Amino acid sequence: MSRFEQFTVSIFSITHYWNRIATEEMREHGLKGTYALYLLILSTAEDSITASQLCEMTQRDKADVSRAISLFQKKGFVEAYGESRYRAPIKLTPEGKRIAAKVREKADNALRIAGEGLSEEMRRNMYKALEIISTNLKEMCDSRE
């Protein structure tokens, strides 16, 4: 298998299995598995993140983020928006924080199990390498626009 194939298959495999875990957790709340990431980011943002920033951080489109936030509002996980929906800070309610904490626990457990056999140095190097690859690919794509 070539380096490209190995990299691509590994990334897709990790994404596939994470999505299965997230879907299982979010199903009990009537939410898509892909929305787990939004809750995790909102829970660490301390009420200071906007939908626009959430789109940028997750590399998801505006429509998907808007649908998620709208559903979060209906379920009582986030406070209602003000006038400027896309630029208003998104604030988790106590119930939203509770659900986000459950998702965080599941995510932390998944990473613990997935990382068995990795030393702390290997883990740091892996995350640094992924960050560099991501940044380089983003710059390559941005330069083509």
KAPE-V688424 format. One record per residue. N is the residue number from 1. RES is the residue in one small letter. SS is DSSP state (a for helix, b for strand, c for the rest). OMEGA is omega in whole degrees, -180 to 180 (none if undefined). Layout:
BEGIN
<<N;RES;SS;OMEGA> <N;RES;SS;OMEGA>>
END
This chain:
BEGIN
<<1;m;c;180> <2;s;c;179> <3;r;a;179> <4;f;a;-179> <5;e;a;-180> <6;q;a;179> <7;f;a;-176> <8;t;a;180> <9;v;a;179> <10;s;a;-180> <11;i;a;179> <12;f;a;180> <13;s;a;178> <14;i;a;179> <15;t;a;-180> <16;h;a;-177> <17;y;a;176> <18;w;a;179> <19;n;a;177> <20;r;a;179> <21;i;a;-179> <22;a;a;-180> <23;t;a;178> <24;e;a;-179> <25;e;a;-174> <26;m;a;-179> <27;r;a;-178> <28;e;c;178> <29;h;c;180> <30;g;c;-177> <31;l;c;175> <32;k;c;177> <33;g;c;-179> <34;t;c;-180> <35;y;a;179> <36;a;a;-180> <37;l;a;179> <38;y;a;180> <39;l;a;-180> <40;l;a;180> <41;i;a;178> <42;l;a;-178> <43;s;a;179> <44;t;a;-176> <45;a;c;178> <46;e;c;175> <47;d;c;-176> <48;s;c;-176> <49;i;b;178> <50;t;b;176> <51;a;a;179> <52;s;a;179> <53;q;a;178> <54;l;a;176> <55;c;a;-178> <56;e;a;-177> <57;m;a;-175> <58;t;a;-177> <59;q;c;177> <60;r;c;-177> <61;d;c;-176> <62;k;a;-178> <63;a;a;-179> <64;d;a;179> <65;v;a;179> <66;s;a;178> <67;r;a;-180> <68;a;a;-178> <69;i;a;178> <70;s;a;179> <71;l;a;176> <72;f;a;178> <73;q;a;-179> <74;k;a;-179> <75;k;c;179> <76;g;c;-180> <77;f;c;176> <78;v;b;177> <79;e;c;179> <80;a;c;177> <81;y;c;170> <82;g;c;-178> <83;e;c;-175> <84;s;c;-174> <85;r;c;-171> <86;y;c;-177> <87;r;c;-179> <88;a;c;176> <89;p;b;178> <90;i;b;-177> <91;k;c;176> <92;l;b;172> <93;t;c;175> <94;p;a;178> <95;e;a;177> <96;g;a;178> <97;k;a;179> <98;r;a;180> <99;i;a;179> <100;a;a;179> <101;a;a;177> <102;k;a;179> <103;v;a;179> <104;r;a;179> <105;e;a;179> <106;k;a;180> <107;a;a;179> <108;d;a;179> <109;n;a;179> <110;a;a;179> <111;l;a;178> <112;r;a;-179> <113;i;a;-179> <114;a;a;-177> <115;g;c;179> <116;e;c;-179> <117;g;c;177> <118;l;c;173> <119;s;c;179> <120;e;a;178> <121;e;a;178> <122;m;a;-179> <123;r;a;179> <124;r;a;-180> <125;n;a;179> <126;m;a;-179> <127;y;a;178> <128;k;a;179> <129;a;a;179> <130;l;a;178> <131;e;a;180> <132;i;a;179> <133;i;a;180> <134;s;a;180> <135;t;a;-180> <136;n;a;178> <137;l;a;178> <138;k;a;180> <139;e;a;179> <140;m;a;179> <141;c;a;-180> <142;d;a;-179> <143;s;a;-180> <144;r;c;-178> <145;e;c;none>>
END
